[in-house]
Amino acid sequence: MCIGDGCNDERTSVERRSFLAGAATAVVGVALGSEAAGRQKLSGTRALDDPSVTHGRVTLKSGSETIDGYLARPKKKGRYPAVIVVPGNRIEEPYIPETAGMLAQGGFVGLAVNIYHLMAVSGNPQSSPTAASPQEQLNIVANKMPDELTMRDIQAGLDYLKAQPFVRRKRIGIVGFCSGGRYALMFTAQSKEIGAAASFYGTLILPPRFNRKRTPFDVIKQIRVPVQGHYGTQDTNAPLADARRFEKELRAQKTPVEIFTYEAGHGFFAYNREEAYQPEAASLAKERTLAFFRRYLQ
């Protein structure tokens, strides 16, 4: 989910007109629009098409509710370290299950948790994952998705992974995108079962309209495991200045951290977003992320 005034950087002109007409003051960007999102430009073969990877939908128990997720793992029998993927959108957006597949190619079990399950899926999820309007998206996030609910959903993913015979029962990794990057850091602060956390352009400080009580800065002292960040120098939604401040505070408390920057805007890893995707930056970030999790989880 793209949160913040910089979200418009990655939209087509058609999307901008639609967005501004529907919500002049509420800026939430789950809906990608059919023009840009439907044209995928992933270079090479998809990880999900790799015959050494098995993947598919799974269901998770979150409190009294059943939510869904997308799991990918190496097909070869064995136990593998696991990584939770916290999306910035419904998990129907193509790059999200592909990220789980990427992790599986790298020797991990990847599980994307559908934290945006309260948003109705669209009739054409490959083009625009949610049917909710921008104003509806803001209302759901601000009034129906408190952090406590999202933390419970992520915990459901962690519990699911721990129960699988193909998962190595040690600390688990977590990676998040955009708002999912924020959630990944918040969850890391409260869970002793996370061994390493990566954030892709995670928004660290949200505008008041999103009705959030705390930021990752408020829980930073509880983050003691290694952290990796990936931020675009042209990203106005997740400002690099905030990431640098977060890095400085983590270093001051001796938490291992590395922040990488790329000449890119918001969403540069999402290959289905034509105007945002930067293949060279995405490829480099992918290799750095896999190396990070190998270092701390394997």
Backbone as JSON, one array per atom type, in Angstrom:
{
  "sequence": "MCIGDGCNDERTSVERRSFLAGAATAVVGVALGSEAAGRQKLSGTRALDDPSVTHGRVTLKSGSETIDGYLARPKKKGRYPAVIVVPGNRIEEPYIPETAGMLAQGGFVGLAVNIYHLMAVSGNPQSSPTAASPQEQLNIVANKMPDELTMRDIQAGLDYLKAQPFVRRKRIGIVGFCSGGRYALMFTAQSKEIGAAASFYGTLILPPRFNRKRTPFDVIKQIRVPVQGHYGTQDTNAPLADARRFEKELRAQKTPVEIFTYEAGHGFFAYNREEAYQPEAASLAKERTLAFFRRYLQ",
  "N": [[0.84, -1.19, 0.0], [0.68, 2.06, -0.98], [1.52, 4.85, 0.81], [1.14, 8.17, 1.52], [2.04, 11.48, 0.31], [3.79, 11.23, -1.78], [3.02, 9.14, -3.35], [1.87, 9.57, -5.79], [3.92, 9.79, -7.6], [4.4, 7.44, -8.98], [2.3, 6.91, -10.64], [0.3, 6.72, -13.63], [-0.85, 9.31, -15.91], [-3.59, 8.98, -16.26], [-4.29, 7.58, -13.97], [-3.68, 9.48, -12.05], [-5.61, 11.49, -12.51], [-7.95, 10.08, -11.92], [-7.49, 9.41, -9.27], [-7.26, 11.93, -7.98], [-9.78, 12.91, -8.43], [-11.33, 11.2, -6.95], [-10.36, 11.29, -4.33], [-9.31, 13.9, -2.94], [-7.87, 14.69, -0.76], [-7.17, 12.43, 0.65], [-4.61, 10.16, 0.62], [-3.96, 7.22, -0.53], [-2.63, 4.31, -1.95], [-3.36, 1.64, -2.95], [-4.84, 0.75, -5.16], [-3.79, 0.27, -8.37], [-4.42, 0.77, -10.99], [-5.42, -0.09, -14.28], [-3.88, 0.38, -16.52], [-1.0, 0.73, -16.11], [-0.29, -1.27, -14.23], [-1.0, -3.69, -15.35], [0.83, -4.33, -17.28], [3.48, -6.22, -17.37], [6.96, -6.25, -16.76], [9.03, -7.89, -16.06], [12.32, -8.93, -16.14], [13.76, -11.81, -17.6], [13.05, -15.18, -16.4], [10.21, -15.84, -14.39], [10.4, -16.35, -10.87], [8.44, -17.98, -9.81], [7.94, -19.68, -11.87], [9.96, -21.43, -11.87], [10.97, -24.76, -11.94], [12.04, -25.94, -9.7], [10.8, -24.87, -7.57], [8.02, -24.94, -5.42], [4.69, -23.81, -4.98], [1.85, -21.84, -3.78], [-1.53, -20.92, -2.71], [-2.34, -20.52, 0.76], [-4.11, -21.01, 3.87], [-4.58, -19.16, 6.87], [-4.9, -18.99, 10.41], [-6.08, -16.33, 12.11], [-6.62, -15.04, 15.04], [-10.04, -15.19, 15.55], [-10.58, -15.31, 12.92], [-10.16, -16.44, 9.51], [-7.59, -16.01, 7.33], [-5.77, -15.41, 4.27], [-2.76, -16.47, 2.56], [0.29, -16.5, 0.62], [2.42, -19.01, -0.27], [5.75, -20.05, -0.95], [8.29, -22.42, -1.64], [11.38, -24.32, -1.62], [11.32, -27.15, -3.76], [12.72, -29.44, -3.27], [13.11, -31.97, -0.84], [13.41, -31.26, 2.62], [14.44, -29.16, 5.42], [14.03, -25.7, 5.73], [15.18, -22.32, 6.28], [12.88, -19.67, 7.1], [11.01, -16.88, 5.78], [8.92, -14.18, 6.38], [6.78, -12.37, 4.26], [5.69, -9.15, 4.13], [3.25, -7.48, 2.64], [2.67, -4.45, 0.68], [0.18, -4.18, -0.22], [-2.78, -5.88, -1.4], [-2.23, -9.4, -1.69], [-2.55, -10.26, -4.25], [-1.28, -8.64, -6.05], [1.11, -8.86, -8.58], [3.98, -8.84, -8.02], [4.23, -9.57, -5.39], [3.59, -12.4, -4.65], [5.62, -13.28, -6.29], [7.88, -12.4, -4.96], [7.89, -14.12, -2.77], [8.46, -16.43, -4.22], [11.01, -15.78, -5.17], [12.44, -15.84, -2.78], [12.21, -18.57, -2.25], [13.69, -19.63, -4.38], [16.15, -18.85, -3.45], [16.63, -20.54, -1.38], [14.94, -20.44, 0.82], [11.88, -20.6, 2.74], [9.21, -18.79, 1.72], [6.62, -16.71, 2.81], [3.92, -14.83, 2.02], [1.78, -12.74, 3.69], [-1.6, -11.94, 3.69], [-2.29, -9.1, 4.65], [-4.03, -7.11, 3.97], [-6.62, -8.08, 3.83], [-9.13, -7.13, 4.45], [-9.84, -5.43, 2.46], [-11.71, -5.5, -0.43], [-11.14, -7.8, -3.07], [-10.36, -7.06, -6.45], [-12.13, -7.43, -9.61], [-10.3, -7.94, -11.53], [-7.6, -8.79, -10.48], [-4.92, -8.94, -11.25], [-4.42, -6.62, -12.55], [-5.42, -4.5, -10.97], [-5.28, -4.81, -7.69], [-7.23, -4.37, -5.62], [-10.73, -3.67, -5.18], [-11.56, -1.53, -3.83], [-12.13, 1.97, -3.49], [-9.89, 4.86, -3.46], [-10.7, 6.5, -1.26], [-12.17, 4.68, 0.26], [-10.15, 2.87, 0.84], [-8.51, 4.41, 2.52], [-10.27, 4.8, 4.66], [-10.56, 2.16, 5.6], [-7.92, 1.51, 6.37], [-7.38, 3.52, 8.29], [-9.46, 3.27, 10.16], [-10.28, 0.62, 10.5], [-8.16, -1.09, 10.5], [-6.24, -1.3, 12.79], [-2.91, -1.19, 14.17], [-2.64, -3.34, 15.9], [-4.29, -5.36, 14.86], [-3.02, -5.95, 12.44], [-0.54, -6.8, 13.39], [-1.38, -9.14, 14.61], [-2.19, -10.61, 12.38], [0.27, -10.96, 11.07], [1.58, -12.44, 13.0], [0.04, -14.73, 12.81], [0.94, -15.72, 10.39], [3.59, -16.31, 11.1], [3.17, -18.29, 13.06], [2.0, -20.25, 11.49], [4.13, -20.93, 9.79], [5.98, -22.0, 11.63], [4.75, -24.37, 12.23], [5.1, -26.01, 10.09], [6.5, -28.89, 8.48], [8.61, -28.52, 6.75], [9.98, -26.3, 7.49], [12.71, -24.78, 9.07], [13.13, -24.7, 12.47], [14.07, -22.22, 13.75], [15.0, -18.84, 14.41], [12.98, -16.57, 12.52], [12.89, -14.76, 9.42], [11.9, -11.47, 8.23], [10.4, -9.47, 5.75], [9.35, -6.42, 4.34], [7.26, -4.28, 2.29], [6.83, -0.92, 1.43], [4.12, 0.25, 3.22], [4.11, -2.22, 4.37], [6.78, -2.49, 5.0], [7.03, -0.78, 7.16], [5.29, -2.12, 8.94], [6.73, -4.51, 9.19], [8.97, -3.69, 10.66], [7.74, -2.79, 13.0], [6.65, -5.18, 13.94], [8.96, -6.66, 14.35], [9.99, -5.36, 16.54], [8.38, -6.28, 18.6], [8.45, -9.03, 18.65], [10.19, -11.91, 19.68], [10.91, -13.88, 18.04], [11.8, -13.19, 15.58], [14.59, -13.04, 13.47], [15.95, -11.42, 11.69], [15.39, -8.43, 9.84], [14.09, -6.88, 6.94], [13.46, -3.94, 5.07], [11.72, -2.52, 2.45], [11.6, 0.55, 1.13], [10.1, 1.4, 3.38], [7.6, 3.23, 4.98], [8.23, 5.43, 7.5], [7.18, 7.47, 9.09], [3.91, 8.38, 9.38], [1.22, 10.4, 8.0], [-1.15, 12.25, 10.06], [-3.79, 11.51, 9.37], [-3.89, 8.81, 9.04], [-4.19, 7.68, 11.45], [-2.44, 6.5, 13.38], [-0.9, 5.35, 16.32], [1.75, 4.97, 17.02], [5.16, 5.06, 15.81], [7.86, 3.41, 13.99], [10.08, 4.62, 15.15], [9.31, 5.02, 17.75], [9.46, 2.53, 18.89], [12.0, 1.72, 18.62], [14.04, 1.01, 20.37], [13.46, -1.55, 21.07], [14.18, -3.02, 18.93], [16.5, -5.21, 18.14], [17.66, -7.02, 16.49], [19.43, -7.71, 13.36], [18.98, -5.24, 10.8], [17.97, -4.37, 7.54], [17.73, -1.96, 4.96], [16.11, -0.61, 2.04], [16.04, 2.06, -0.04], [14.78, 4.61, -2.21], [16.37, 7.35, -3.79], [14.78, 9.25, -4.91], [12.35, 9.08, -3.75], [9.49, 10.35, -2.45], [7.55, 9.48, -0.82], [8.51, 7.7, 1.1], [10.71, 9.14, 2.72], [14.22, 9.56, 2.3], [15.66, 10.87, 4.25], [14.36, 10.24, 6.63], [14.92, 7.52, 6.77], [17.69, 7.59, 7.06], [17.91, 8.84, 9.53], [16.72, 6.86, 11.1], [18.55, 4.8, 10.72], [20.8, 5.95, 11.95], [19.97, 6.08, 14.64], [19.62, 3.37, 15.21], [22.26, 2.46, 14.93], [23.42, 3.84, 17.04], [22.5, 2.47, 19.24], [23.72, 0.11, 18.91], [22.56, -1.79, 17.24], [22.79, -3.99, 14.55], [22.85, -2.67, 11.3], [22.11, -1.87, 7.9], [21.69, 0.4, 5.34], [20.64, 0.76, 2.09], [20.79, 2.72, -0.86], [19.14, 3.81, -3.86], [19.02, 5.04, -7.19], [16.16, 5.88, -7.69], [12.53, 5.92, -7.54], [9.57, 5.6, -5.5], [8.47, 2.25, -4.93], [10.18, 0.8, -6.61], [10.86, -1.88, -6.79], [8.69, -3.3, -7.62], [7.75, -5.1, -10.19], [5.51, -5.12, -11.81], [4.6, -2.57, -11.94], [4.72, -0.28, -14.18], [5.75, 2.38, -14.44], [7.22, 2.73, -12.18], [9.01, 0.64, -11.73], [12.37, -0.36, -11.55], [14.62, -2.14, -13.08], [17.44, -2.71, -12.75], [18.06, -1.69, -10.2], [16.23, -3.18, -8.72], [17.17, -5.79, -9.12], [19.69, -5.68, -7.89], [18.93, -5.06, -5.28], [17.5, -7.35, -4.67], [19.55, -9.36, -4.63], [21.08, -8.4, -2.5], [19.26, -8.61, -0.42], [18.78, -11.4, -0.26], [21.37, -12.24, 0.38], [21.63, -11.03, 2.86], [19.67, -12.36, 4.44], [20.7, -14.94, 4.25], [23.01, -14.62, 5.69], [22.15, -14.17, 8.3], [20.16, -16.02, 8.95], [20.65, -18.6, 8.03]],
  "CA": [[0.0, 0.0, 0.0], [1.44, 3.31, -1.06], [0.97, 5.78, 1.78], [1.85, 9.45, 1.57], [1.83, 12.33, -0.86], [4.68, 10.85, -2.86], [2.52, 7.99, -4.08], [1.52, 9.93, -7.15], [5.07, 9.73, -8.47], [4.46, 6.22, -9.76], [1.05, 6.71, -11.33], [0.12, 7.28, -14.96], [-1.7, 10.48, -15.86], [-4.96, 8.53, -16.09], [-4.45, 7.24, -12.56], [-3.65, 10.71, -11.27], [-6.9, 12.16, -12.64], [-8.92, 9.27, -11.2], [-7.19, 9.51, -7.84], [-7.58, 13.25, -7.47], [-11.22, 13.08, -8.47], [-11.95, 10.36, -5.92], [-9.91, 11.59, -2.96], [-8.38, 15.01, -3.08], [-7.02, 14.85, 0.42], [-6.74, 11.12, 1.18], [-3.62, 9.59, -0.28], [-3.64, 5.82, -0.34], [-2.42, 3.87, -3.31], [-3.43, 0.22, -3.26], [-5.3, 0.57, -6.53], [-2.71, 0.66, -9.27], [-4.93, 1.15, -12.29], [-5.22, -1.19, -15.23], [-2.92, 0.68, -17.59], [0.39, 0.45, -15.78], [-0.06, -2.48, -13.45], [-1.23, -4.89, -16.12], [1.93, -4.6, -18.2], [4.6, -6.69, -16.56], [8.22, -6.1, -17.47], [10.06, -8.61, -15.33], [13.33, -9.49, -17.03], [14.08, -13.2, -17.3], [11.97, -16.07, -16.02], [9.67, -15.64, -13.04], [10.79, -17.34, -9.87], [7.33, -18.91, -9.63], [7.96, -20.64, -12.97], [11.11, -22.31, -11.67], [10.49, -26.09, -11.57], [12.56, -26.35, -8.39], [10.01, -24.15, -6.57], [6.6, -25.25, -5.29], [4.05, -22.61, -4.42], [0.39, -21.78, -3.86], [-2.27, -20.28, -1.64], [-2.54, -21.22, 2.03], [-4.98, -20.29, 4.79], [-3.97, -18.92, 8.18], [-5.85, -18.65, 11.46], [-5.71, -15.1, 12.8], [-7.7, -14.85, 16.0], [-11.22, -15.97, 15.17], [-10.75, -15.21, 11.48], [-9.28, -17.16, 8.59], [-7.07, -15.15, 6.27], [-4.99, -16.18, 3.31], [-1.37, -16.12, 2.3], [0.88, -17.17, -0.55], [3.65, -19.65, 0.18], [6.65, -20.67, -1.93], [9.41, -23.09, -0.97], [12.11, -25.24, -2.49], [10.63, -28.43, -3.93], [13.56, -30.5, -2.71], [12.77, -32.3, 0.54], [14.34, -30.75, 3.62], [13.99, -28.05, 6.26], [14.63, -24.46, 5.25], [14.83, -21.1, 7.03], [11.67, -19.05, 6.57], [10.9, -15.42, 5.77], [7.57, -13.64, 6.18], [6.69, -11.23, 3.36], [4.59, -8.26, 4.51], [3.03, -6.69, 1.42], [2.12, -3.1, 0.75], [-1.0, -4.27, -1.06], [-3.29, -7.25, -1.39], [-1.19, -10.29, -2.22], [-2.77, -10.54, -5.67], [-0.38, -7.85, -6.9], [2.03, -9.9, -9.06], [5.34, -8.92, -7.48], [4.23, -10.07, -4.02], [3.9, -13.83, -4.67], [6.92, -13.47, -6.94], [8.89, -12.23, -3.92], [7.95, -15.41, -2.07], [9.17, -17.34, -5.12], [12.42, -15.37, -5.15], [13.01, -16.39, -1.55], [12.31, -20.02, -2.42], [14.86, -19.87, -5.23], [17.33, -18.59, -2.66], [16.79, -21.54, -0.33], [14.09, -20.11, 1.96], [10.43, -20.69, 2.63], [8.66, -17.44, 1.74], [5.17, -16.65, 3.03], [3.3, -13.5, 1.97], [0.55, -12.71, 4.49], [-2.53, -10.97, 3.12], [-2.72, -8.21, 5.72], [-5.09, -6.23, 3.46], [-7.76, -8.93, 3.52], [-10.37, -6.39, 4.63], [-10.13, -4.74, 1.21], [-12.26, -6.44, -1.41], [-10.32, -8.03, -4.24], [-11.01, -6.57, -7.66], [-12.47, -8.45, -10.6], [-9.1, -8.21, -12.32], [-6.56, -8.5, -9.49], [-3.61, -8.81, -11.85], [-4.26, -5.24, -12.96], [-5.67, -3.63, -9.81], [-5.58, -5.83, -6.7], [-8.4, -4.15, -4.78], [-11.86, -2.95, -5.77], [-11.85, -0.37, -2.98], [-11.7, 3.28, -3.97], [-8.9, 5.47, -2.56], [-11.31, 6.93, 0.0], [-12.49, 3.47, 1.01], [-8.88, 2.33, 1.33], [-8.1, 5.23, 3.66], [-11.18, 4.51, 5.77], [-10.25, 0.84, 6.13], [-6.63, 1.57, 7.06], [-7.42, 4.42, 9.45], [-10.5, 2.96, 11.14], [-10.57, -0.81, 10.64], [-6.91, -1.85, 10.51], [-5.26, -0.84, 13.77], [-1.67, -1.97, 14.14], [-2.81, -4.58, 16.65], [-4.85, -6.36, 13.95], [-1.98, -6.35, 11.48], [0.44, -7.61, 14.13], [-1.99, -10.46, 14.8], [-2.13, -11.32, 11.1], [1.65, -11.37, 10.83], [1.84, -13.53, 13.95], [-0.6, -15.92, 12.25], [1.87, -16.24, 9.4], [4.72, -16.89, 11.81], [2.71, -19.54, 13.68], [1.81, -21.21, 10.41], [5.45, -21.39, 9.35], [6.58, -22.84, 12.67], [4.06, -25.67, 12.28], [5.34, -26.78, 8.86], [7.65, -29.81, 8.59], [9.7, -28.1, 5.87], [10.56, -25.06, 8.02], [13.7, -24.91, 10.13], [12.56, -24.04, 13.64], [14.93, -21.24, 14.41], [14.42, -17.52, 14.19], [12.42, -16.36, 11.19], [13.14, -13.43, 8.86], [10.72, -10.73, 7.79], [10.67, -8.41, 4.77], [8.13, -5.71, 4.02], [7.3, -3.28, 1.23], [6.04, 0.29, 1.68], [3.53, 0.15, 4.55], [4.57, -3.5, 4.89], [8.09, -2.27, 5.6], [6.75, -0.24, 8.49], [4.75, -3.21, 9.76], [7.8, -5.46, 9.47], [9.78, -3.14, 11.74], [6.93, -2.78, 14.22], [6.54, -6.55, 14.41], [10.28, -7.05, 14.84], [10.17, -4.78, 17.88], [7.59, -6.96, 19.62], [8.59, -10.48, 18.57], [11.5, -12.48, 19.93], [11.11, -14.97, 17.09], [12.36, -12.64, 14.34], [16.04, -13.02, 13.52], [16.47, -10.38, 10.81], [14.29, -7.7, 9.21], [14.43, -6.04, 5.79], [12.38, -3.03, 4.72], [11.82, -1.84, 1.16], [10.96, 1.87, 1.17], [9.11, 1.41, 4.44], [7.24, 4.56, 5.45], [8.51, 5.44, 8.93], [6.31, 8.44, 9.77], [2.68, 8.53, 8.6], [0.41, 11.58, 8.28], [-2.14, 12.01, 11.11], [-5.06, 10.93, 8.89], [-3.84, 7.35, 9.08], [-4.65, 7.28, 12.78], [-1.47, 5.59, 13.98], [-0.46, 5.82, 17.63], [3.2, 4.89, 17.17], [5.99, 4.88, 14.63], [9.03, 2.59, 14.31], [10.99, 5.35, 16.04], [8.84, 4.87, 19.13], [9.77, 1.18, 19.39], [13.32, 1.39, 18.08], [14.89, 0.38, 21.4], [13.13, -2.98, 21.13], [14.69, -3.66, 17.71], [17.87, -5.59, 18.46], [18.18, -7.94, 15.47], [19.91, -6.98, 12.19], [18.01, -4.57, 9.95], [18.44, -3.92, 6.23], [16.76, -1.09, 4.32], [16.3, -0.27, 0.62], [15.31, 3.3, -0.25], [15.06, 5.36, -3.42], [16.75, 8.74, -3.54], [13.73, 10.11, -5.45], [11.11, 8.65, -3.11], [8.93, 11.34, -1.54], [6.61, 8.8, 0.06], [9.33, 7.2, 2.2], [11.88, 10.02, 2.57], [15.52, 9.02, 2.67], [16.09, 11.51, 5.5], [13.81, 9.45, 7.74], [15.68, 6.27, 6.81], [19.02, 7.88, 7.6], [17.73, 9.07, 10.97], [16.47, 5.55, 11.7], [19.84, 4.11, 10.71], [21.66, 6.57, 12.97], [19.52, 5.69, 15.98], [19.93, 1.95, 15.38], [23.71, 2.35, 15.16], [23.73, 4.37, 18.37], [22.19, 1.45, 20.24], [24.5, -1.08, 18.54], [21.8, -2.74, 16.42], [23.37, -4.09, 13.2], [21.97, -2.08, 10.3], [22.66, -1.38, 6.64], [20.7, 1.06, 4.5], [21.1, 0.93, 0.72], [20.02, 3.69, -1.64], [19.07, 3.55, -5.29], [18.52, 6.17, -7.97], [14.83, 5.4, -8.05], [11.44, 6.44, -6.74], [8.85, 4.63, -4.68], [7.97, 1.06, -5.59], [11.08, 0.39, -7.7], [11.0, -3.34, -6.82], [7.43, -3.88, -8.11], [7.95, -5.19, -11.64], [4.25, -4.91, -12.54], [4.29, -1.14, -11.99], [5.57, 0.11, -15.3], [6.43, 3.66, -14.29], [8.05, 2.74, -10.97], [9.97, -0.46, -11.72], [13.74, -0.11, -11.99], [15.14, -3.51, -13.05], [18.8, -2.83, -12.21], [17.97, -1.48, -8.75], [15.5, -4.32, -8.15], [18.05, -6.96, -9.15], [20.71, -5.49, -6.87], [18.27, -5.17, -3.98], [17.19, -8.77, -4.47], [20.76, -10.08, -4.23], [21.46, -7.93, -1.17], [18.3, -9.16, 0.54], [19.06, -12.83, -0.1], [22.64, -12.36, 1.11], [21.34, -10.62, 4.24], [19.0, -13.44, 5.15], [21.62, -16.08, 4.37], [24.0, -14.31, 6.74], [21.61, -14.17, 9.65], [19.16, -17.06, 9.2], [21.11, -19.94, 7.66]],
  "C": [[0.87, 1.24, 0.0], [0.78, 4.33, -0.16], [1.79, 7.06, 1.78], [1.71, 10.2, 0.27], [2.73, 11.98, -2.02], [4.18, 9.7, -3.69], [2.25, 8.33, -5.53], [2.68, 9.87, -8.11], [5.03, 8.54, -9.41], [3.19, 5.96, -10.56], [1.1, 7.27, -12.75], [-0.77, 8.5, -14.84], [-3.16, 10.11, -15.69], [-5.23, 8.23, -14.63], [-4.5, 8.5, -11.71], [-5.01, 11.41, -11.31], [-7.96, 11.41, -11.83], [-8.75, 9.42, -9.7], [-7.61, 10.84, -7.28], [-9.07, 13.51, -7.47], [-11.88, 12.35, -7.32], [-11.57, 10.74, -4.51], [-8.86, 12.67, -3.0], [-7.43, 15.13, -1.91], [-6.53, 13.54, 1.0], [-5.81, 10.47, 0.19], [-3.32, 8.17, 0.14], [-3.59, 5.19, -1.71], [-2.43, 2.39, -3.53], [-3.83, 0.01, -4.71], [-4.26, 1.11, -7.49], [-3.21, 1.15, -10.61], [-4.55, 0.12, -13.33], [-4.15, -0.89, -16.26], [-1.51, 0.24, -17.25], [0.59, -0.91, -15.16], [-0.2, -3.73, -14.29], [-0.08, -5.26, -17.04], [3.16, -4.96, -17.4], [5.88, -6.67, -17.39], [9.36, -6.77, -16.71], [11.03, -9.23, -16.32], [13.62, -10.92, -16.61], [12.84, -13.99, -16.9], [11.5, -15.78, -14.6], [10.17, -16.73, -12.11], [9.7, -18.38, -9.69], [7.23, -19.92, -10.76], [9.13, -21.61, -12.88], [10.63, -23.69, -11.23], [11.01, -26.59, -10.23], [11.8, -25.69, -7.24], [8.57, -24.66, -6.59], [5.91, -24.11, -4.57], [2.54, -22.69, -4.56], [-0.21, -21.07, -2.67], [-2.33, -21.17, -0.4], [-3.51, -20.39, 2.86], [-4.35, -20.26, 6.17], [-5.07, -18.56, 9.18], [-5.34, -17.44, 12.22], [-6.83, -14.74, 13.77], [-8.85, -15.76, 15.65], [-11.45, -15.99, 13.67], [-9.79, -16.11, 10.74], [-8.88, -16.21, 7.49], [-6.22, -16.0, 5.34], [-3.57, -15.66, 3.18], [-0.91, -16.83, 1.05], [2.25, -17.69, -0.14], [4.43, -20.22, -1.0], [7.82, -21.26, -1.17], [10.16, -23.96, -1.96], [11.37, -26.58, -2.56], [11.4, -29.58, -3.31], [13.24, -30.71, -1.23], [13.84, -31.78, 1.5], [13.69, -29.69, 4.46], [14.75, -26.79, 5.87], [14.28, -23.3, 6.18], [13.67, -20.39, 6.33], [11.71, -17.54, 6.7], [9.45, -15.03, 5.52], [7.67, -12.44, 5.25], [5.46, -10.41, 3.76], [4.34, -7.3, 3.35], [2.56, -5.27, 1.7], [0.82, -3.02, -0.02], [-1.64, -5.62, -0.81], [-2.27, -8.15, -2.1], [-1.45, -10.72, -3.66], [-1.86, -9.72, -6.58], [0.8, -8.73, -7.29], [3.39, -9.97, -8.37], [5.39, -9.51, -6.08], [4.42, -11.59, -3.96], [5.23, -14.13, -5.35], [8.06, -13.28, -5.94], [9.02, -13.49, -3.09], [8.69, -16.43, -2.91], [10.66, -17.04, -5.17], [13.12, -15.92, -3.92], [13.19, -17.89, -1.65], [13.48, -20.39, -3.32], [16.15, -19.72, -4.44], [17.52, -19.55, -1.5], [15.99, -21.26, 0.94], [12.65, -20.53, 1.7], [9.91, -19.26, 2.74], [7.16, -17.47, 1.88], [4.7, -15.2, 3.04], [1.96, -13.57, 2.69], [-0.36, -11.61, 3.96], [-3.1, -10.06, 4.2], [-3.83, -7.26, 5.28], [-6.34, -7.02, 3.08], [-9.1, -8.23, 3.72], [-10.76, -5.61, 3.38], [-10.57, -5.75, 0.17], [-11.32, -6.57, -2.61], [-11.08, -7.57, -5.48], [-11.34, -7.73, -8.59], [-11.3, -8.82, -11.48], [-7.89, -7.92, -11.45], [-5.16, -8.37, -10.07], [-3.35, -7.38, -12.3], [-4.41, -4.27, -11.8], [-6.14, -4.51, -8.67], [-6.84, -5.62, -5.87], [-9.47, -3.36, -5.52], [-12.19, -1.7, -4.97], [-11.34, 0.92, -3.62], [-10.63, 3.84, -3.04], [-9.49, 5.91, -1.23], [-11.68, 5.75, 0.87], [-11.23, 2.84, 1.6], [-8.42, 3.09, 2.58], [-8.97, 4.92, 4.88], [-10.86, 3.17, 6.42], [-8.96, 0.89, 6.93], [-6.73, 2.37, 8.35], [-8.36, 3.93, 10.55], [-10.75, 1.48, 11.39], [-9.31, -1.69, 10.71], [-5.93, -1.26, 11.52], [-4.02, -1.72, 13.7], [-1.82, -3.31, 14.85], [-3.37, -5.7, 15.76], [-3.8, -6.86, 12.98], [-0.91, -7.17, 12.16], [-0.09, -9.02, 14.36], [-1.94, -11.28, 13.51], [-0.72, -11.81, 10.79], [2.03, -12.52, 11.76], [1.21, -14.83, 13.45], [0.29, -16.55, 11.19], [3.06, -16.92, 10.05], [4.34, -18.24, 12.43], [2.53, -20.63, 12.63], [3.16, -21.79, 9.97], [6.08, -22.34, 10.37], [5.97, -24.24, 12.72], [4.36, -26.55, 11.07], [6.57, -27.65, 8.98], [8.84, -29.41, 7.73], [10.37, -26.81, 6.33], [11.53, -25.38, 9.14], [13.25, -24.08, 11.33], [13.58, -23.22, 14.4], [14.27, -19.88, 14.2], [14.04, -17.33, 12.72], [12.73, -14.94, 10.73], [11.83, -12.77, 8.47], [11.17, -9.64, 6.82], [9.36, -7.76, 4.41], [8.35, -4.63, 2.98], [6.34, -2.14, 1.54], [5.45, 0.22, 3.08], [3.91, -1.17, 5.2], [5.95, -3.41, 5.5], [7.97, -1.7, 6.99], [6.26, -1.35, 9.42], [5.83, -4.23, 10.13], [8.67, -4.98, 10.63], [9.01, -3.13, 13.06], [6.82, -4.19, 14.8], [7.86, -7.04, 14.98], [10.51, -6.55, 16.26], [9.44, -5.58, 18.96], [7.79, -8.48, 19.64], [10.03, -10.92, 18.82], [11.83, -13.6, 18.94], [11.63, -14.5, 15.74], [13.87, -12.53, 14.48], [16.69, -11.97, 12.65], [15.29, -9.74, 10.09], [14.79, -6.82, 8.08], [13.21, -5.2, 5.42], [12.66, -2.37, 3.38], [10.96, -0.59, 1.22], [9.82, 1.91, 2.18], [8.87, 2.83, 4.95], [7.35, 4.6, 6.97], [7.61, 6.38, 9.72], [5.1, 8.69, 8.87], [1.96, 9.82, 8.94], [-0.67, 11.25, 9.32], [-3.41, 11.32, 10.63], [-5.07, 9.41, 8.91], [-4.04, 6.79, 10.48], [-3.73, 6.24, 13.42], [-0.92, 6.17, 15.27], [1.06, 5.89, 17.73], [3.88, 4.73, 15.82], [7.12, 3.92, 14.98], [10.04, 3.3, 15.21], [10.6, 5.17, 17.51], [9.21, 3.52, 19.74], [11.2, 0.76, 19.03], [14.2, 0.69, 19.12], [14.61, -1.1, 21.55], [13.62, -3.73, 19.89], [16.18, -3.95, 17.93], [18.48, -6.55, 17.43], [18.61, -7.13, 14.25], [18.78, -6.45, 11.31], [18.68, -4.16, 8.65], [17.34, -3.07, 5.61], [17.13, -0.79, 2.89], [15.42, 0.94, 0.31], [15.74, 3.99, -1.53], [15.37, 6.81, -3.1], [15.68, 9.72, -4.02], [12.37, 9.82, -4.82], [10.62, 9.72, -2.14], [7.9, 10.74, -0.6], [7.31, 8.24, 1.29], [10.66, 7.95, 2.15], [13.17, 9.38, 3.07], [16.02, 9.63, 3.98], [15.58, 10.74, 6.71], [14.59, 8.15, 7.9], [17.06, 6.48, 7.41], [18.95, 8.16, 9.11], [17.53, 7.73, 11.69], [17.77, 4.75, 11.79], [20.76, 4.65, 11.81], [21.27, 6.12, 14.37], [19.76, 4.21, 16.24], [21.41, 1.75, 15.67], [24.08, 2.8, 16.56], [23.45, 3.35, 19.47], [22.81, 0.09, 19.9], [23.67, -2.16, 17.85], [22.42, -2.8, 15.04], [22.39, -3.56, 12.15], [22.76, -1.72, 9.05], [21.52, -0.83, 5.81], [21.31, 1.28, 3.13], [20.2, 1.91, -0.01], [20.16, 3.4, -3.12], [18.54, 4.8, -5.99], [17.16, 5.79, -8.53], [13.8, 6.08, -7.16], [10.78, 5.32, -5.96], [8.39, 3.44, -5.51], [8.89, 0.49, -6.66], [11.24, -1.12, -7.82], [9.8, -4.02, -7.48], [7.43, -3.93, -9.63], [6.67, -4.97, -12.44], [3.84, -3.44, -12.6], [5.23, -0.49, -13.01], [6.38, 1.38, -15.05], [7.36, 3.7, -13.09], [9.21, 1.75, -11.04], [11.32, -0.04, -12.31], [14.49, -1.44, -11.95], [16.54, -3.65, -12.47], [18.8, -2.66, -10.7], [17.29, -2.67, -8.09], [16.39, -5.55, -8.08], [19.12, -6.87, -8.06], [20.11, -5.64, -5.47], [17.92, -6.62, -3.66], [18.41, -9.53, -3.97], [21.2, -9.67, -2.82], [20.54, -8.51, -0.1], [18.56, -10.63, 0.79], [20.36, -13.04, 0.69], [22.46, -12.03, 2.59], [20.69, -11.75, 5.03], [19.87, -14.69, 5.25], [22.6, -15.86, 5.54], [23.43, -14.52, 8.13], [20.62, -15.3, 9.96], [19.66, -18.47, 8.9], [22.21, -20.44, 8.58]]
}
